[in-house]
Amino acid sequence: MHVKLIQNSITNVSLLVVVDKEMISQYYNRTVEQLARTINVPGFRKGNVPITVAVKHLNDQLVQSEFLESIMNDVYINAIKEVKITPANQPNVSIKKFVPYDNLELEYKVDVIGEIKLANLLTLKTKKEFIKVKPADINKIVEDLREKEAEKKEVKRPAKLKDEVVFDFEGIDPKTKETIAGAKSEDYSLVLGSKSFIPGFEEELVGLKKDDKKEFKITFPADYHAAELKSKVVLFKIYIKSVQELVLPEINEKFVEKLGPFKSLEDLKKAISDQLQQENDKNSKQIFDNKIVEELVEKSTVDLPDSLVESELDRVIEADKRNVLMNGQTFEEHLKSEGVDEKQHRESNRKLAITQIKAGLILSKIATEKGIEVTDQELFDRLSMLRQYYATDEAMIKELDNKDNQLDIKNRMMVEKTLDFLEKEQAKSK
């Protein structure tokens, strides 16, 4: 097989392939053998028709079609390996010359990933930061635990911060005077100062006592999750049903033992500190991974074909649509809340799509150059762990058995190992 590479542009090539006669003969015989198993010939059992007999009974056009489909796919795979290119999509193939089962010349036009010029790993500035647990962080958790264990005592005095208030409320559109969907509730419980309600709402309840009524207006945040309420002014009508003081328990041996296998406050704080440090380490790792990838993308160069960028943009937009639907919005409502049309929204995601493609290619190249691999045993262990975690989810277990999904998991593991390698290399350069 002779392959000639023609560089049409930085990201598009043509492969002119002359297939040798030996390969043509091999694929012709294979095609006839496969088709011979499917035909009925008097005097022979189906599947046992001799090749010499089958040839006389096979449709020439069918043989030719099956032969070309089979050989063109394999020729392409061998050709890209020989010239060492990285295709970005499926090729456009054309037959330049075909003398049945004697001479075959093919042309493949395909978009390719251009040259990847990696940043010098020794010059990368991103370092992993150690986030230390502060005493104030531990004390806050202890106070939160006290609040969870607090007893509620109804009081007649006006409500203050840290009190739990039970009330009815109704949100009304000041213009239409109609109740806003989802903005009405009875016996709603809220700890004042918890900041779990709309900004400014809890402060309006401070100073109110049982049986008090109040009306006030609140402007919803511009980034509120419901598009129809973003930056909207709403009139709230409130009726207070009770004010309860939270009586915090003393921090003593009884309190500590109630929370777990702790013998003292020091044991409790130690456990809290260890848990917080694990979370800090995880966050620190995530911050490092994001920043090192950003720096690699910024300092490396990758030539990308437009077709690959558009395909990734399609994937990004589809994921965006799914997320919007999960948040209770239609995609049209989402676009309206952003003040853009679908075309503008797509363009606003172009940089993200390009960055994601480049990041994947750069990390893959580093893994190749540094000999980073995911072994079959490592993949087996990860799949075993996932199967154990999702043991009661039959649908997920089925997904884990899918070969394409396993390949995706393996690729993600490769990214993890590559990022771990970069973290270790950066630590050495301190």
C-alpha positions as CSV (number, residue, x, y, z in Angstrom):
1,M,0.0,0.0,0.0
2,H,1.4,3.4,-1.0
3,V,0.2,6.5,0.8
4,K,0.9,10.1,-0.3
5,L,0.0,12.9,2.1
6,I,-1.1,16.2,0.7
7,Q,-1.3,19.2,3.2
8,N,-4.3,21.2,2.0
9,S,-4.1,23.5,5.1
10,I,-2.7,23.4,8.6
11,T,-5.8,21.4,9.7
12,N,-6.9,19.6,6.5
13,V,-5.1,16.9,4.5
14,S,-5.7,14.5,1.6
15,L,-4.4,10.9,1.6
16,L,-3.9,9.5,-1.9
17,V,-3.7,5.7,-1.5
18,V,-2.7,3.0,-4.0
19,V,-3.8,-0.3,-2.7
20,D,-1.5,-3.3,-3.5
21,K,-2.9,-6.3,-5.4
22,E,-2.2,-8.7,-2.5
23,M,-4.5,-6.7,-0.2
24,I,-7.2,-6.4,-2.9
25,S,-7.1,-10.2,-3.4
26,Q,-7.3,-10.8,0.4
27,Y,-10.3,-8.6,0.9
28,Y,-12.1,-9.9,-2.2
29,N,-11.7,-13.5,-1.0
30,R,-12.9,-12.5,2.5
31,T,-15.9,-10.7,1.0
32,V,-16.9,-13.7,-1.1
33,E,-16.5,-16.1,1.8
34,Q,-18.7,-14.0,4.0
35,L,-21.5,-13.6,1.4
36,A,-21.2,-17.3,0.5
37,R,-22.6,-18.2,4.0
38,T,-25.8,-16.2,3.3
39,I,-26.9,-17.6,-0.1
40,N,-29.0,-20.7,-1.0
41,V,-27.7,-22.9,-3.8
42,P,-29.5,-26.1,-4.7
43,G,-27.6,-29.2,-3.6
44,F,-25.8,-27.4,-0.8
45,R,-26.7,-26.6,2.8
46,K,-26.8,-22.9,3.6
47,G,-23.4,-21.8,4.9
48,N,-21.6,-24.7,3.2
49,V,-21.5,-23.5,-0.4
50,P,-18.0,-23.8,-1.9
51,I,-16.4,-20.5,-2.9
52,T,-16.0,-21.5,-6.5
53,V,-19.7,-22.2,-6.7
54,A,-20.8,-19.2,-4.6
55,V,-19.0,-16.8,-7.0
56,K,-21.3,-17.9,-9.8
57,H,-24.4,-17.2,-7.8
58,L,-23.5,-13.9,-6.1
59,N,-24.7,-10.6,-7.3
60,D,-21.7,-8.7,-8.8
61,Q,-22.9,-5.3,-7.5
62,L,-23.4,-6.7,-4.0
63,V,-19.9,-8.2,-4.0
64,Q,-18.4,-5.0,-5.2
65,S,-20.3,-2.9,-2.7
66,E,-19.3,-5.1,0.3
67,F,-15.7,-5.3,-0.9
68,L,-15.3,-1.6,-1.2
69,E,-16.9,-0.8,2.1
70,S,-14.7,-3.3,3.9
71,I,-11.4,-2.4,2.3
72,M,-11.9,1.4,2.4
73,N,-12.4,1.4,6.1
74,D,-9.3,-0.7,6.8
75,V,-7.1,1.2,4.2
76,Y,-8.0,4.4,6.0
77,I,-7.0,3.1,9.4
78,N,-3.7,1.8,8.1
79,A,-3.0,5.0,6.1
80,I,-3.4,7.4,9.1
81,K,-1.1,5.2,11.2
82,E,1.5,5.3,8.4
83,V,1.5,9.1,8.0
84,K,0.9,9.7,11.7
85,I,-1.9,12.2,11.6
86,T,-4.7,12.8,14.2
87,P,-8.1,13.0,12.5
88,A,-10.6,15.4,13.9
89,N,-13.7,13.8,12.2
90,Q,-14.7,11.2,9.7
91,P,-13.1,11.5,6.2
92,N,-14.7,12.2,2.9
93,V,-13.6,9.3,0.7
94,S,-13.7,9.1,-3.1
95,I,-12.6,6.3,-5.5
96,K,-10.1,7.7,-8.0
97,K,-9.6,4.4,-9.9
98,F,-11.1,0.9,-9.6
99,V,-10.4,-2.0,-11.9
100,P,-12.5,-4.7,-10.1
101,Y,-10.2,-6.7,-7.9
102,D,-7.1,-5.7,-9.7
103,N,-6.4,-2.0,-9.2
104,L,-7.7,0.4,-6.6
105,E,-6.8,4.0,-5.8
106,L,-8.6,6.0,-3.1
107,E,-8.5,9.6,-1.8
108,Y,-9.4,10.5,1.8
109,K,-9.9,14.2,2.7
110,V,-10.0,14.8,6.5
111,D,-9.7,17.5,9.0
112,V,-6.8,16.9,11.4
113,I,-5.4,18.2,14.7
114,G,-2.5,20.5,13.8
115,E,0.8,20.5,15.6
116,I,0.7,20.7,19.4
117,K,3.5,22.8,20.8
118,L,3.6,22.1,24.6
119,A,4.6,24.7,27.1
120,N,7.9,24.0,28.8
121,L,6.7,22.2,32.0
122,L,9.8,23.5,33.9
123,T,8.5,27.1,33.4
124,L,5.0,26.6,34.7
125,K,4.3,28.9,37.7
126,T,1.2,27.2,39.1
127,K,1.8,25.7,42.5
128,K,-0.5,23.8,44.8
129,E,-1.4,25.9,47.9
130,F,-1.9,24.3,51.3
131,I,-5.1,25.6,52.9
132,K,-4.8,25.3,56.6
133,V,-7.8,24.8,58.9
134,K,-8.4,27.9,61.1
135,P,-9.6,27.7,64.7
136,A,-12.5,29.9,63.7
137,D,-13.6,27.3,61.2
138,I,-13.7,24.6,63.8
139,N,-15.5,26.8,66.3
140,K,-18.2,27.6,63.7
141,I,-18.9,23.9,63.2
142,V,-19.2,23.4,66.9
143,E,-21.7,26.3,67.1
144,D,-23.6,24.9,64.2
145,L,-23.8,21.5,66.0
146,R,-25.0,23.3,69.1
147,E,-27.8,25.0,67.1
148,K,-28.9,21.6,65.6
149,E,-29.1,20.2,69.1
150,A,-30.8,23.3,70.5
151,E,-34.2,23.2,72.3
152,K,-36.9,25.4,71.0
153,K,-38.7,27.6,73.5
154,E,-41.7,29.7,72.4
155,V,-41.4,33.4,73.6
156,K,-43.8,36.3,73.6
157,R,-41.1,38.9,72.9
158,P,-40.2,40.4,69.5
159,A,-38.1,38.2,67.3
160,K,-34.4,38.7,67.1
161,L,-31.5,37.1,65.2
162,K,-31.0,33.4,65.9
163,D,-34.7,33.0,66.8
164,E,-36.8,30.5,64.8
165,V,-40.0,32.1,63.4
166,V,-43.0,30.2,62.1
167,F,-45.1,32.3,59.7
168,D,-47.5,32.4,56.7
169,F,-46.4,34.4,53.7
170,E,-47.7,35.4,50.3
171,G,-45.7,37.0,47.5
172,I,-47.8,39.4,45.3
173,D,-47.0,41.1,42.0
174,P,-47.4,44.9,42.9
175,K,-48.6,45.6,39.4
176,T,-51.1,42.8,38.8
177,K,-52.0,42.3,42.5
178,E,-51.9,38.6,41.8
179,T,-50.2,36.0,43.9
180,I,-46.9,34.8,42.3
181,A,-46.7,31.1,41.6
182,G,-44.6,29.3,44.2
183,A,-44.5,32.4,46.5
184,K,-47.1,31.3,49.0
185,S,-46.7,29.1,52.1
186,E,-48.2,28.4,55.5
187,D,-46.4,27.4,58.7
188,Y,-43.0,28.2,57.1
189,S,-40.1,27.8,59.6
190,L,-37.0,30.1,59.3
191,V,-34.1,30.8,61.6
192,L,-33.4,34.6,61.4
193,G,-29.9,35.3,60.4
194,S,-29.4,32.0,58.6
195,K,-29.4,33.8,55.2
196,S,-31.4,30.9,53.7
197,F,-34.1,33.2,52.3
198,I,-34.0,36.0,49.8
199,P,-31.5,38.7,50.8
200,G,-33.2,41.4,53.0
201,F,-36.2,39.1,53.8
202,E,-35.1,37.9,57.2
203,E,-34.2,41.3,58.5
204,E,-37.8,42.4,57.9
205,L,-39.0,39.8,60.4
206,V,-36.7,41.0,63.2
207,G,-38.8,42.8,65.8
208,L,-42.0,41.1,65.0
209,K,-43.9,39.0,67.6
210,K,-46.7,36.4,67.6
211,D,-49.8,37.5,65.7
212,D,-48.0,40.5,64.1
213,K,-48.7,41.2,60.4
214,K,-46.5,43.1,58.0
215,E,-46.2,44.0,54.4
216,F,-42.9,44.9,52.7
217,K,-41.3,44.8,49.2
218,I,-38.3,42.8,48.3
219,T,-36.3,43.0,45.1
220,F,-35.1,39.5,44.0
221,P,-31.4,39.1,43.1
222,A,-30.4,39.5,39.4
223,D,-29.0,36.0,39.5
224,Y,-32.0,34.3,41.1
225,H,-32.5,30.8,39.7
226,A,-36.1,31.4,38.5
227,A,-35.9,33.6,35.4
228,E,-39.3,35.2,36.0
229,L,-38.2,36.5,39.4
230,K,-34.8,37.9,38.5
231,S,-34.6,41.5,39.7
232,K,-38.3,41.5,40.2
233,V,-39.9,43.6,43.0
234,V,-42.4,41.5,45.0
235,L,-44.8,42.6,47.8
236,F,-44.8,40.1,50.7
237,K,-47.6,39.8,53.2
238,I,-46.5,38.2,56.5
239,Y,-48.4,36.7,59.5
240,I,-46.3,35.6,62.4
241,K,-47.6,32.4,64.2
242,S,-44.8,31.9,66.7
243,V,-41.4,33.1,67.8
244,Q,-39.2,30.4,69.3
245,E,-35.9,31.0,71.1
246,L,-33.2,28.4,70.5
247,V,-31.7,27.4,73.8
248,L,-28.3,26.1,73.0
249,P,-26.9,23.2,75.0
250,E,-23.8,23.6,77.1
251,I,-20.6,22.3,75.7
252,N,-20.0,19.5,78.2
253,E,-19.3,15.8,78.2
254,K,-22.9,14.9,77.6
255,F,-23.1,17.2,74.6
256,V,-19.9,15.8,73.1
257,E,-20.9,12.1,73.6
258,K,-24.2,12.7,72.0
259,L,-22.5,13.7,68.7
260,G,-20.4,10.5,68.4
261,P,-17.6,8.4,69.9
262,F,-15.9,11.5,71.5
263,K,-14.6,11.6,75.1
264,S,-13.9,15.3,75.2
265,L,-14.3,18.6,73.3
266,E,-10.7,18.2,72.1
267,D,-11.6,14.9,70.5
268,L,-14.5,16.5,68.8
269,K,-12.5,19.4,67.5
270,K,-9.8,17.0,66.3
271,A,-12.3,15.1,64.3
272,I,-13.8,18.3,62.9
273,S,-10.3,19.6,62.0
274,D,-9.4,16.3,60.2
275,Q,-12.6,16.5,58.2
276,L,-12.1,20.1,57.3
277,Q,-8.5,19.5,56.3
278,Q,-9.6,16.7,54.0
279,E,-12.1,19.1,52.4
280,N,-9.4,21.8,52.1
281,D,-7.0,19.4,50.5
282,K,-9.6,18.3,48.0
283,N,-10.4,22.0,47.2
284,S,-6.7,22.8,47.0
285,K,-6.3,19.9,44.5
286,Q,-9.2,21.1,42.4
287,I,-7.9,24.7,42.4
288,F,-4.4,23.5,41.3
289,D,-5.9,21.3,38.5
290,N,-7.9,24.1,37.1
291,K,-5.1,26.6,37.2
292,I,-2.4,24.3,35.8
293,V,-4.7,23.4,32.9
294,E,-5.4,27.1,32.3
295,E,-1.7,27.9,32.3
296,L,-1.0,25.0,29.9
297,V,-3.7,26.1,27.5
298,E,-2.4,29.7,27.6
299,K,1.3,28.8,27.1
300,S,0.8,25.9,24.6
301,T,-0.3,26.2,21.0
302,V,-2.7,23.8,19.2
303,D,-4.1,24.2,15.6
304,L,-7.7,23.1,15.6
305,P,-10.0,22.6,12.6
306,D,-13.3,24.5,12.6
307,S,-15.3,21.3,12.3
308,L,-13.9,20.0,15.6
309,V,-14.7,23.3,17.4
310,E,-18.3,23.3,16.0
311,S,-18.7,19.7,17.2
312,E,-17.5,20.5,20.7
313,L,-19.8,23.6,20.7
314,D,-22.8,21.3,19.9
315,R,-21.8,19.2,22.9
316,V,-21.5,22.2,25.2
317,I,-24.9,23.7,24.1
318,E,-26.6,20.3,24.5
319,A,-25.2,20.0,28.1
320,D,-26.3,23.5,28.8
321,K,-29.8,22.8,27.6
322,R,-30.0,19.7,29.9
323,N,-28.8,21.7,32.9
324,V,-31.4,24.5,32.2
325,L,-34.2,21.9,32.0
326,M,-33.1,20.4,35.3
327,N,-33.3,23.8,36.9
328,G,-36.9,24.1,35.8
329,Q,-36.5,26.5,32.8
330,T,-37.0,26.1,29.1
331,F,-34.0,27.0,27.0
332,E,-35.9,29.9,25.5
333,E,-36.5,31.3,29.0
334,H,-32.8,30.9,29.8
335,L,-31.9,32.8,26.6
336,K,-34.4,35.5,27.5
337,S,-32.9,35.9,31.0
338,E,-29.5,36.3,29.5
339,G,-30.7,38.8,27.0
340,V,-29.3,36.9,24.0
341,D,-30.5,34.9,21.1
342,E,-29.5,31.3,20.4
343,K,-26.7,32.4,18.0
344,Q,-25.2,34.8,20.5
345,H,-25.4,32.2,23.2
346,R,-23.5,29.8,21.0
347,E,-20.8,32.3,20.3
348,S,-20.4,33.1,23.9
349,N,-19.5,29.5,24.5
350,R,-16.9,29.3,21.7
351,K,-14.0,30.1,24.0
352,L,-15.0,27.4,26.5
353,A,-15.3,24.8,23.7
354,I,-11.9,25.7,22.3
355,T,-10.3,25.6,25.8
356,Q,-11.8,22.2,26.6
357,I,-10.5,20.7,23.3
358,K,-7.1,22.1,23.8
359,A,-6.9,21.0,27.4
360,G,-7.7,17.4,26.5
361,L,-5.2,17.3,23.7
362,I,-2.5,18.9,25.7
363,L,-2.9,16.5,28.7
364,S,-3.0,13.6,26.3
365,K,0.2,14.7,24.7
366,I,1.9,15.0,28.1
367,A,0.7,11.6,29.1
368,T,2.1,10.1,25.8
369,E,5.5,11.8,26.2
370,K,5.8,10.9,29.9
371,G,4.6,7.3,29.4
372,I,1.6,7.8,31.7
373,E,-0.9,4.9,31.3
374,V,-4.0,3.4,32.9
375,T,-3.4,-0.3,33.3
376,D,-6.2,-2.9,32.8
377,Q,-6.0,-3.7,36.5
378,E,-6.4,0.0,37.5
379,L,-9.5,0.2,35.2
380,F,-10.8,-3.0,36.7
381,D,-10.4,-1.7,40.2
382,R,-12.2,1.6,39.4
383,L,-15.1,-0.2,37.8
384,S,-15.3,-2.6,40.7
385,M,-15.5,0.3,43.1
386,L,-18.2,2.0,41.0
387,R,-20.2,-1.2,40.8
388,Q,-20.1,-1.6,44.5
389,Y,-21.2,2.0,45.0
390,Y,-24.1,1.6,42.5
391,A,-24.9,-1.9,43.6
392,T,-28.6,-1.2,43.9
393,D,-28.9,0.8,40.7
394,E,-29.4,-1.6,37.8
395,A,-29.5,1.1,35.2
396,M,-26.1,2.4,36.3
397,I,-24.6,-1.1,36.5
398,K,-25.7,-1.6,32.9
399,E,-24.0,1.7,31.9
400,L,-20.8,0.6,33.6
401,D,-20.8,-2.6,31.5
402,N,-20.9,-0.5,28.3
403,K,-17.5,-0.6,26.5
404,D,-17.8,3.1,25.4
405,N,-18.5,4.2,28.9
406,Q,-15.6,2.2,30.2
407,L,-13.4,3.9,27.6
408,D,-14.6,7.3,28.9
409,I,-13.8,6.3,32.5
410,K,-10.4,5.2,31.4
411,N,-9.8,8.5,29.7
412,R,-10.9,10.4,32.8
413,M,-8.5,8.3,34.8
414,M,-5.7,9.2,32.4
415,V,-6.5,12.8,33.0
416,E,-6.4,12.3,36.7
417,K,-3.0,10.5,36.5
418,T,-1.6,13.3,34.3
419,L,-2.7,16.0,36.6
420,D,-1.2,14.1,39.6
421,F,2.1,13.9,37.6
422,L,2.0,17.6,37.0
423,E,1.3,18.3,40.7
424,K,4.3,16.2,41.8
425,E,6.6,17.8,39.2
426,Q,5.6,21.3,40.3
427,A,6.2,20.3,44.0
428,K,9.7,19.2,43.0
429,S,10.4,22.6,41.4
430,K,9.8,24.6,44.6
